Structures are given as C-alpha cells and as structure tokens.
C-alpha cells in the first residue's frame, strides 16, 4: 500500500520548558519514528511563553543532527 501525503510528528511542548536529555531523547525518537517518509517535525501545541530559547535551539540542533 502506498500512502500519498506527509506525516506531521509532534514533540510535546513541555520539553521546551524542561530541556535536558529528555528533550534530546524525545526529539530523536520523533525523528527516528518518521524517518522513512515525508515528515514535518513540529511541536504539538507550538512554543508557549514559558519556553526557554536555549531549549528551542537544542531541539533544532538535535533535529538537524539526528
């Protein structure tokens, strides 16, 4: 079966607040889970006001390096 379209995989936005290894692990998990097809990586509910900009950068760097 062939599926036409793209999957949008979500990272829980609380990782933008908490950061750390849990953020890196969860980001890698999402990237790996959808590695075989077209995939748009995003946050489940966007960036909240509580998000730490350093954590956002860590997520971006992890996606790019995953």
N, CA and C atoms as an extended XYZ file, in Angstrom:
198
Properties=species:S:1:pos:R:3:atomname:S:1:resname:S:1:resid:I:1 pbc="F F F"
N         0.846       -1.186        0.000 N   UNK     1
C         0.000        0.000        0.000 CA  UNK     1
C         0.883        1.238        0.000 C   UNK     1
N         0.568        2.157       -0.859 N   UNK     2
C         1.292        3.419       -0.910 CA  UNK     2
C         0.418        4.506       -0.314 C   UNK     2
N         1.016        5.321        0.517 N   UNK     3
C         0.296        6.427        1.135 CA  UNK     3
C         0.796        7.718        0.521 C   UNK     3
N        -0.114        8.492        0.016 N   UNK     4
C         0.254        9.797       -0.520 CA  UNK     4
C         0.042       10.837        0.559 C   UNK     4
N         1.047       11.608        0.813 N   UNK     5
C         0.928       12.655        1.817 CA  UNK     5
C         2.158       12.708        2.699 C   UNK     5
N         2.016       13.443        3.752 N   UNK     6
C         3.117       13.699        4.665 CA  UNK     6
C         2.631       13.542        6.097 C   UNK     6
N         3.494       13.023        6.953 N   UNK     7
C         3.173       12.867        8.365 CA  UNK     7
C         3.729       14.059        9.127 C   UNK     7
N         2.921       14.560       10.046 N   UNK     8
C         3.370       15.640       10.915 CA  UNK     8
C         3.559       15.042       12.296 C   UNK     8
N         4.813       14.946       12.749 N   UNK     9
C         5.117       14.330       14.041 CA  UNK     9
C         5.348       15.380       15.098 C   UNK     9
N         4.763       15.158       16.232 N   UNK    10
C         4.759       16.187       17.271 CA  UNK    10
C         5.679       15.859       18.439 C   UNK    10
N         6.306       16.887       18.951 N   UNK    11
C         7.061       16.818       20.191 CA  UNK    11
C         6.261       17.554       21.245 C   UNK    11
N         6.138       16.973       22.411 N   UNK    12
C         5.394       17.612       23.499 CA  UNK    12
C         6.038       18.956       23.842 C   UNK    12
N         5.257       20.039       23.855 N   UNK    13
C         5.829       21.372       24.068 CA  UNK    13
C         6.444       21.578       25.449 C   UNK    13
N         6.102       20.744       26.419 N   UNK    14
C         6.710       20.923       27.748 CA  UNK    14
C         8.219       20.687       27.719 C   UNK    14
N         8.711       19.990       26.690 N   UNK    15
C        10.154       19.807       26.561 CA  UNK    15
C        10.868       21.138       26.316 C   UNK    15
N        10.166       22.117       25.789 N   UNK    16
C        10.771       23.434       25.564 CA  UNK    16
C        10.973       24.171       26.889 C   UNK    16
N        10.263       23.736       27.914 N   UNK    17
C        10.404       24.322       29.247 CA  UNK    17
C        11.446       23.546       30.054 C   UNK    17
N        11.377       22.216       30.002 N   UNK    18
C        12.224       21.384       30.855 CA  UNK    18
C        13.610       21.123       30.281 C   UNK    18
N        13.714       21.020       28.946 N   UNK    19
C        15.011       20.825       28.295 CA  UNK    19
C        15.699       19.533       28.677 C   UNK    19
N        17.018       19.554       28.640 N   UNK    20
C        17.841       18.431       29.074 CA  UNK    20
C        17.808       17.218       28.162 C   UNK    20
N        18.276       16.110       28.723 N   UNK    21
C        18.373       14.865       27.972 CA  UNK    21
C        17.002       14.350       27.547 C   UNK    21
N        15.973       14.616       28.332 N   UNK    22
C        14.624       14.183       27.944 CA  UNK    22
C        14.201       14.853       26.640 C   UNK    22
N        14.549       16.108       26.472 N   UNK    23
C        14.261       16.826       25.228 CA  UNK    23
C        15.000       16.186       24.062 C   UNK    23
N        16.274       15.929       24.230 N   UNK    24
C        17.080       15.327       23.170 CA  UNK    24
C        16.536       13.943       22.816 C   UNK    24
N        16.260       13.124       23.813 N   UNK    25
C        15.757       11.771       23.572 CA  UNK    25
C        14.410       11.774       22.868 C   UNK    25
N        13.502       12.619       23.319 N   UNK    26
C        12.173       12.682       22.712 CA  UNK    26
C        12.243       13.194       21.282 C   UNK    26
N        13.106       14.170       21.038 N   UNK    27
C        13.280       14.704       19.688 CA  UNK    27
C        13.813       13.627       18.757 C   UNK    27
N        14.825       12.914       19.191 N   UNK    28
C        15.388       11.836       18.371 CA  UNK    28
C        14.359       10.743       18.116 C   UNK    28
N        13.547       10.453       19.108 N   UNK    29
C        12.503        9.425       18.956 CA  UNK    29
C        11.520        9.809       17.848 C   UNK    29
N        11.065       11.047       17.847 N   UNK    30
C        10.118       11.501       16.820 CA  UNK    30
C        10.769       11.446       15.442 C   UNK    30
N        11.988       11.932       15.328 N   UNK    31
C        12.681       11.931       14.041 CA  UNK    31
C        12.854       10.499       13.533 C   UNK    31
N        13.282        9.610       14.404 N   UNK    32
C        13.502        8.213       14.012 CA  UNK    32
C        12.192        7.525       13.627 C   UNK    32
N        11.132        7.798       14.366 N   UNK    33
C         9.848        7.139       14.120 CA  UNK    33
C         9.303        7.439       12.727 C   UNK    33
N         9.626        8.612       12.195 N   UNK    34
C         9.078        9.013       10.902 CA  UNK    34
C        10.157        9.148        9.823 C   UNK    34
N        11.278        8.491       10.016 N   UNK    35
C        12.422        8.653        9.120 CA  UNK    35
C        12.201        8.124        7.708 C   UNK    35
N        11.238        7.239        7.518 N   UNK    36
C        11.081        6.597        6.207 CA  UNK    36
C        10.191        7.344        5.231 C   UNK    36
N         9.557        8.385        5.657 N   UNK    37
C         8.653        9.051        4.734 CA  UNK    37
C         8.713       10.546        4.872 C   UNK    37
N         7.952       11.229        4.072 N   UNK    38
C         7.913       12.679        4.259 CA  UNK    38
C         7.393       13.001        5.659 C   UNK    38
N         8.085       13.880        6.341 N   UNK    39
C         7.756       14.175        7.741 CA  UNK    39
C         8.005       15.641        8.041 C   UNK    39
N         7.060       16.254        8.686 N   UNK    40
C         7.208       17.619        9.181 CA  UNK    40
C         7.347       17.526       10.692 C   UNK    40
N         8.482       17.951       11.201 N   UNK    41
C         8.706       17.946       12.652 CA  UNK    41
C         8.127       19.230       13.229 C   UNK    41
N         7.357       19.097       14.297 N   UNK    42
C         6.829       20.299       14.941 CA  UNK    42
C         6.517       20.045       16.405 C   UNK    42
N         6.139       21.103       17.084 N   UNK    43
C         5.696       20.993       18.475 CA  UNK    43
C         4.199       20.766       18.476 C   UNK    43
N         3.737       19.953       19.414 N   UNK    44
C         2.328       19.609       19.467 CA  UNK    44
C         1.404       20.807       19.589 C   UNK    44
N         1.776       21.798       20.354 N   UNK    45
C         0.923       22.973       20.555 CA  UNK    45
C         1.703       24.269       20.382 C   UNK    45
N         2.800       24.205       19.655 N   UNK    46
C         3.583       25.399       19.426 CA  UNK    46
C         4.472       25.751       20.609 C   UNK    46
N         5.132       26.859       20.488 N   UNK    47
C         6.028       27.326       21.549 CA  UNK    47
C         5.224       28.183       22.512 C   UNK    47
N         5.224       27.788       23.770 N   UNK    48
C         4.486       28.513       24.798 CA  UNK    48
C         5.345       29.646       25.363 C   UNK    48
N         4.731       30.582       26.049 N   UNK    49
C         5.504       31.691       26.636 CA  UNK    49
C         6.570       31.231       27.638 C   UNK    49
N         6.381       30.057       28.222 N   UNK    50
C         7.333       29.539       29.214 CA  UNK    50
C         8.561       28.904       28.587 C   UNK    50
N         8.565       28.740       27.269 N   UNK    51
C         9.673       28.061       26.582 CA  UNK    51
C        10.984       28.808       26.781 C   UNK    51
N        12.029       28.041       26.971 N   UNK    52
C        13.373       28.592       27.104 CA  UNK    52
C        14.004       28.612       25.707 C   UNK    52
N        14.423       29.772       25.212 N   UNK    53
C        15.021       29.841       23.872 CA  UNK    53
C        16.209       28.898       23.684 C   UNK    53
N        16.966       28.649       24.748 N   UNK    54
C        18.088       27.706       24.647 CA  UNK    54
C        17.600       26.291       24.376 C   UNK    54
N        16.445       25.937       24.936 N   UNK    55
C        15.876       24.609       24.717 CA  UNK    55
C        15.341       24.487       23.291 C   UNK    55
N        14.785       25.571       22.790 N   UNK    56
C        14.315       25.575       21.398 CA  UNK    56
C        15.505       25.351       20.464 C   UNK    56
N        16.611       26.015       20.730 N   UNK    57
C        17.801       25.837       19.898 CA  UNK    57
C        18.332       24.411       20.009 C   UNK    57
N        18.289       23.844       21.211 N   UNK    58
C        18.733       22.454       21.396 CA  UNK    58
C        17.870       21.514       20.572 C   UNK    58
N        16.559       21.750       20.532 N   UNK    59
C        15.662       20.913       19.732 CA  UNK    59
C        16.024       21.032       18.246 C   UNK    59
N        16.231       22.242       17.768 N   UNK    60
C        16.576       22.457       16.362 CA  UNK    60
C        17.897       21.754       16.032 C   UNK    60
N        18.889       21.936       16.879 N   UNK    61
C        20.188       21.299       16.652 CA  UNK    61
C        20.068       19.780       16.646 C   UNK    61
N        19.215       19.248       17.522 N   UNK    62
C        19.020       17.796       17.598 CA  UNK    62
C        18.336       17.281       16.343 C   UNK    62
N        17.314       17.985       15.866 N   UNK    63
C        16.636       17.566       14.631 CA  UNK    63
C        17.639       17.566       13.479 C   UNK    63
N        18.414       18.592       13.371 N   UNK    64
C        19.375       18.703       12.275 CA  UNK    64
C        20.472       17.655       12.354 C   UNK    64
N        20.818       17.274       13.577 N   UNK    65
C        21.894       16.302       13.751 CA  UNK    65
C        21.431       14.871       13.934 C   UNK    65
N        20.114       14.692       14.057 N   UNK    66
C        19.578       13.347       14.278 CA  UNK    66
C        19.697       12.556       13.043 C   UNK    66
